[in-house]
Amino acid sequence: MVAVSTIVYLHAHPDDEASQTSGQMTLASRAGHRVVVVYATNGDHGEVPDDLVPGETLVARRRGEAQESATVTGAARVAWLDYADSGMTGWDQNADETCFHAADLDEAAGRLAAILDEEDADVLVGYDWHGGYGHPDHVKVHRVAHRAAELAARRPRLLESTMNRDALRRSAAAAKEAGLEGVMGDFDPDGPMDDGNPMGLPEDEIHWAVDVSSVVDAKRAALACHRSQKTDIEGFLAIPEDAYALAFGVEFLAEPGGTGPMRVGWPFGEPTPG
């Protein structure tokens, strides 16, 4: 008998799943695992599209887009912790008592733990210690995921979505060599991000490299679902398909307490995607 897992992904904002973990989510759902995506914030401070109809809110639009993305990835459930977006480091929004950044840790983790218990979750995927690039909501995802795992009735295995700083550096060099300098612009993964730290983690602190190249088309489709966020999404989708596959064809996970070199493989047991 094959073991089917329930995998819960905690993401900071609607659209983060598309750029970060939609490949593994798609592979997992296609392999028969139950995939649940939880958004910490409701997207209220995102880019406001010019085609909102009378009475439609940005939150409602983004909830609909998140559900469309779930259809693409095969996620069985979309859930919300329902905090306000905290904005970037130093923004006035950081002090909003309704924002995720300002939320009481145990209260926020309790909301997530309730979902973990409802799902009897086997795995919880959050973010690395600084949320990849230091956004306050992403940093809070890390803290809330760890605390929720402690509070859950059955403690799930904890994994952390991250970016491979060394691979990003190699991708930038490859793009330059291929004459595609414009694809990554002047992006420097070693430069200071929102919290002053470099992007993601170095490769020797990462435990899993998940090859999602077979579903890169699904990753692009999931991104396209979040079309209200025009500036960011159109920037991603403007990347030529070959360059996009090079940059986003592998997703990376750190595992707290994990040891040894990074493994290229499937971290979720059986059944494995075919």
Buried (B, 14 or more C-beta within 10 A) or exposed (E): EEEBBBBBBBBBBBBBBBBBBBBBBBBBBBBBBBBBBBBBBBBBBBBEBEEEEEEEEBBBBBBBBBBBBBEBBBBBBBBBBBBBBBBBBEBEBBEBEBBBBBBEEBEBBBBBBBBBBEBEBBBBBBBBBBBBBBBBBBBBBBBBBBBBBEBBEEEBBBBBBBBBBBBBBBBBEBBEEEEBEEBBEEEBBEEEBBBEBBBBBEBEBBBBBBBBEBBBEBBBBBBBBBBBBEEBBEEBBEBEEEBBBBBBBBBBBBBBEBEEEBBEEBBBBEBEBE
